[in-house]
Amino acid sequence: MPLTHHPLTQEFPEYKALIHKLKMDNNYFHHMMERYEEIDKHIYRIESGEEPTSDDYVNRLGKERLKLKDDLYKIILSNK
């Protein structure tokens, strides 16, 4: 399976404009999105072999990314 990043606008393409607006207007959303992107890039580096680590650690990162994605999605839905 090819490695890919999971940007929020790719995960929810139908909300691309709203995601951009929230990122610009909502500091809480902006910071959560930055954390999501940071974790996503970190997971990508680990999975590509650039950063060796334990499976346990990458699983924890994956769970944190998923939690952030869920929380961001809730904000998106409450602002549509």
TADA-V803716 format. One record per run of one state. SS is the DSSP state (hx for helix, st for strand, lp for the rest). FROM is the first residue (numbers start at 0). LEN is the number of residues. Records with the same first field share a line. If there is no record, write none. Layout:
# TADA-V803716
SS->FROM-LEN, FROM-LEN
This chain:
# TADA-V803716
lp->0-7, 11-1, 25-1, 47-7, 78-2
hx->7-4, 12-13, 26-21, 54-24
